[in-house]
Amino acid sequence: MRSPVVDSFQPAWWLRNPHLQSMLASSSLRRIARGRMARRLEHDAERVTLDCGDGVRLTGCRTAQDARPAARGLAVLFHGWEGSTRSTYLLQTGARLLAEGWDVFRLNFRDHGGSHALNRGIFHSCRIDEVVGALRAIQQRWPERPMTLAGFSLGGNFALRAALRAPAAGIELARVIAVCPVINPHSGLFQLEHAPRMYHDYFMWKWRHSLQLKQRTFADSELFTRQDLAGTLRTLTEALVLRHTDFGSLDNYLDGYSVAGDKLAALAVPTSILAARDDPVCPASDFAGMHLPACAELTLTERGGHCGFIRDWHLGSWAEDYIAARFARACGHP
């Protein structure tokens, strides 16, 4: 598909490196420089546990706005793999939306945000049903309309699949936004294996720590062997698939959460995808063969890294502008 390149995002000259952009997206430097914006989002958050069906429980945080007499609606945010409701990019985006009059709900996926004890089964990327169940529970508990959804990286992939399933599940989503989403997990895994080593090691460090927490919580069975945990991203993922899923092979599992090709052709929810051509984690080449319906738009910038889009020394993200503008249109405010 042909995709327009928008030139409205122009980072400062010293922020043009995609690896710097990617690192700053989750950096504690942004927490220090922009911590005031997220303070109320965290301080006034109501921490809840959602019944997502089939005995699954997920945690999250809801913060009610006080900028307007009535909320513009409810904005739901999904973090990326091994992130949480306290990920820097989620806090900054949530704070921006809160200031603009949105109630904000941040969801933790299974085994994220310290929720390892809630469910016995291990998190994997094909657990879309429980995430749809969480959206249904959020909609029932907080009836603010419109309800919008934004996800980052793997959370963007979950957001796109949730948008695909929302109408049949009775979930009313006015707008869905995916920032640097995983499109083709096969090429995404390959990209991580051949990107600078720091990306592979960073994700492996976080994932091993999470799996060790899960093992200590459920010490009555061996979830992974030491050899499994000492392996690479590919071999540990394959061990997860063979030990804890019914997919039978790594390829089947990766196909299970792919949104490449025509898999989003049936989208009926207004959807926006924001990605960067220089993303070192999720390759922009995956968009070339996508078939999107008229209700979906794809915005590709030349720069931005992975979920970065950092503008200048203030460390604000242009992705926040992108999300805020499209959510405003969803509630009738241009």
LINJO-V343136 format. One record per backbone hydrogen bond with DSSP energy under -1.0 kcal/mol. NH is the residue of the N-H (numbers start at 0). CO is the residue of the C=O. Records with the same first field share a line. If there is no record, write none. Layout:
NH=CO + CO
This chain:
5=299
11=310
14=11
15=12
20=16
21=17
22=18
23=19
24=20
31=27
32=28
33=29
41=37
42=38
43=39
44=41
45=61
47=59
49=57
51=55
55=52
57=49
59=47
60=105
61=45
62=103
71=100
73=145
74=102
75=147
76=104
77=149
82=79
86=83
90=86
91=87
92=88
93=89
94=90
95=91
96=92
97=93
98=94
99=95
100=97
101=96
102=72
103=62
104=74
105=60
106=76
107=58
111=108
117=114
126=123
127=125
131=127
132=128
133=129
134=130
135=131
136=132
137=133
138=134
139=135
140=136
141=137
147=73
148=174
149=75
150=176
151=77
152=178
154=151
156=152
157=153
158=154
159=155
160=156
161=157
162=158
163=159
164=160
165=161
168=164
169=166
170=165
173=146
175=269
176=148
177=271
178=150
179=273
181=152
187=183
188=184
189=185
190=186
191=187
192=188
193=189
194=190
198=195
200=196
201=197
202=198
203=199
204=200
205=201
206=202
207=203
208=204
209=205
210=206
211=207
212=208
213=209
214=210
215=211
216=212
217=213
220=217
228=224
229=225
230=227
235=231
236=232
237=233
238=234
239=235
240=236
241=237
242=238
243=239
244=240
252=248
253=249
254=250
255=251
258=182
262=259
264=261
266=263
270=294
271=175
272=296
273=177
274=298
276=300
278=275
285=282
286=283
287=284
289=286
290=260
295=292
296=270
298=272
299=3
300=274
307=303
308=303
310=315
314=311
317=308
319=316
321=317
322=318
323=319
324=320
325=321
326=322
327=323
328=324
329=325
331=328
332=327
